[in-house]
Amino acid sequence: MKELFRPLLDISKSPWFGFANGILLFILLNGLFSYAPCKLDLSRSGRFQITNSTKNVLKELNEPLFIDAFYSSEIPGEYKTRLELTKELLKEISKIGKENVHLRFYDPSSSEEDSRKALEMGIEPQILQKTSRDSASVKQAFMGIVLTLGHKTEVLSLAFFTEDLEYQILSSIRKMEKQDQDSGIVLLKSEANLNFQEQGSPKDRVEIFARRILRGEYGPILELDLERDPIPPGTEIIIWIGASPLSTSAVKRLDQFLMNGGSLILLAKTMEFKTNTERGSFGIMPNDLGAGLAQKNPDSEEMVRILEHYGIRINSDIVFDPDYSLPMGSVIEIEPGVLGKYPYPPWIVSEQKITTLDPESPFTKNQESLVLPWSSSILFLPEKQKNASFTSLIRSGPEAESRTEPVSLGEKQILSVPIHANGGPFHLGVYAEGKFTSYFSEVKTQDPDFLLETKPGKKTKFLVLGSPYIVSDLLAFPEFSEILKNANIPFLLNAIDILRGETDLLEVRSKGSAVLKMKSLPFYIETAISLFHLFLIPLLVGIYAFRRLKKRNS
């Protein structure tokens, strides 16, 4: 019997036998894992990974959620891989939801009935372009889903991008659940604040955030002139973007709102500057921005005085950070032999990995990065409000410099004056909550309902940032649109939810918030990597040949 299997035993001793078995094992494992649900996104952004937000939202559903997915199978090849990822994500969400989620797929390409049903449910076909070396063509395809929760329906005509799909579904679920509820959010409007309309300089507009994003997330948002109109009952949060002079009656309205346990989000504008259309003066983009000279904003004096009473002082300066700023403009030689984009010091990038974002606060612990253009510094004055707590959420680096008026913001002017650290790190975003005394606590009043301090059982809350430009329409330009969409807007939406006591969507919003800056390698490292790649295979072959010769000679 032993003699019968001897040829097989001899073959098993051959190194080629082990090599062949290794290849077969590799193929077998690939086949097994291709059918197993073992997917992990190891990237820093984690955009393709399901978050705990999905588990929390689906677990709390009061009614079954139906997901009708309409995806055409006959699409150009370059779209098919992404489409398969999207379908897999939907299946994963369905598994997490268990009996609460019912997923149904339809293929409008193979069924006229499915195509007709998609149109009837409100899904619009998408135009896909197929290009080749000799020709180009367009094709219509369905790539949408319909969500049904009870008698409410949300239609997502484009549910194709895997990294956005989880948030699209969760935000649609919340919208259906809160469809008949008031948002409780008020935007302060005045000529001195940033403009809500699509006119004027993009720098001084927040039309995208105020009119599109907020309304899409929370429904109708009241835009209120505090000088003329009272704050309506049921208001939870007031958002103030910019700075405007306030009369005594307007300050009283704001103060009493806060003393009743209200929350204020302030994106402060203490410095004023204009941009012009001279080409390339900032180096940010041609034909849109030009060098400016920033000076103290005269409309901010009343705002600064009011906030100082509540223990927060916003300085009239602009912080320059040489180490943690956003590279922008044209590609230039920033060091000998190194090409890249030059960092623009007034646009500060605060990041979790360098702890310039507070790792403990719910406002920032899920946030990878945040960009603050032209930000002023902030100081705490805890002695003004002894029953309140103050937290620094966003800081500059230790080598930053605070510059007071006049501040030159042009690229050439900044480069001509070296940045010298003068007190950093500076606070750029702060949060305060607790029991506050009224701005009018020392004024005698005959009104028995006038509150001289925060109402018992409630908390007054402030979220103050030194830049009004973190959601400026300027960031909607192609160079910065990913930052606006994935970092800055999610931060503010999460802040609104936290102030309202809602936490379900925090993680899913923040998962794409990393500002991934491409850093150029020094010349010697780049050369070493090139040599390594050039000589690695010949070196391995040489070592193998040397060992074979040595073994043969021995």
HELIX and SHEET records of a PDB file:
HELIX    1   1 LYS A    2  SER A   12  1                                  11    
HELIX    2   2 PRO A   15  TYR A   35  1                                  21    
HELIX    3   3 ASN A   52  LYS A   59  1                                   8    
HELIX    4   4 GLY A   77  GLY A   97  1                                  21    
HELIX    5   5 LYS A   98  ASN A  100  5                                   3    
HELIX    6   6 GLU A  112  GLU A  120  1                                   9    
HELIX    7   7 THR A  162  GLU A  177  1                                  16    
HELIX    8   8 PRO A  202  ASP A  204  5                                   3    
HELIX    9   9 GLU A  207  GLU A  207  1                                   1    
HELIX   10  10 ILE A  208  ILE A  213  3                                   6    
HELIX   11  11 LEU A  214  TYR A  218  1                                   5    
HELIX   12  12 THR A  248  MET A  259  1                                  12    
HELIX   13  13 PRO A  298  SER A  300  5                                   3    
HELIX   14  14 GLU A  301  HIS A  309  1                                   9    
HELIX   15  15 PRO A  382  LYS A  384  5                                   3    
HELIX   16  16 GLU A  411  SER A  416  1                                   6    
HELIX   17  17 TYR A  469  VAL A  471  5                                   3    
HELIX   18  18 ASP A  473  ALA A  476  5                                   4    
HELIX   19  19 SER A  481  ILE A  483  1                                   3    
HELIX   20  20 LEU A  484  ASN A  488  3                                   5    
HELIX   21  21 ILE A  489  LEU A  499  1                                  11    
HELIX   22  22 LEU A  506  SER A  510  1                                   5    
HELIX   23  23 PHE A  523  ASN A  553  1                                  31    
SHEET    1   A 4 VAL A 101  TYR A 106  0                                        
SHEET    2   A 4 LEU A  65  TYR A  71  1                                        
SHEET    3   A 4 MET A 143  LEU A 149 -1                                        
SHEET    4   A 4 LYS A 152  LEU A 156 -1                                        
SHEET    1   B 2 GLN A 126  THR A 131  0                                        
SHEET    2   B 2 ALA A 136  ALA A 141 -1                                        
SHEET    1   C 7 LEU A 222  LEU A 224  0                                        
SHEET    2   C 7 ILE A 185  LEU A 188  1                                        
SHEET    3   C 7 ILE A 237  GLY A 242  1                                        
SHEET    4   C 7 SER A 263  ALA A 268  1                                        
SHEET    5   C 7 THR A 460  LEU A 465  1                                        
SHEET    6   C 7 HIS A 427  GLY A 434 -1                                        
SHEET    7   C 7 ALA A 388  ARG A 395 -1                                        
SHEET    1   D 3 MET A 271  GLU A 272  0                                        
SHEET    2   D 3 LEU A 293  LYS A 296 -1                                        
SHEET    3   D 3 VAL A 407  SER A 408 -1                                        
SHEET    1   E 2 ILE A 312  ILE A 314  0                                        
SHEET    2   E 2 ILE A 378  PHE A 380 -1                                        
SHEET    1   F 2 ASP A 317  PHE A 320  0                                        
SHEET    2   F 2 GLU A 401  THR A 404 -1                                        
SHEET    1   G 3 SER A 325  GLU A 335  0                                        
SHEET    2   G 3 VAL A 338  GLU A 351 -1                                        
SHEET    3   G 3 SER A 369  PRO A 373 -1                                        
END                                                                             
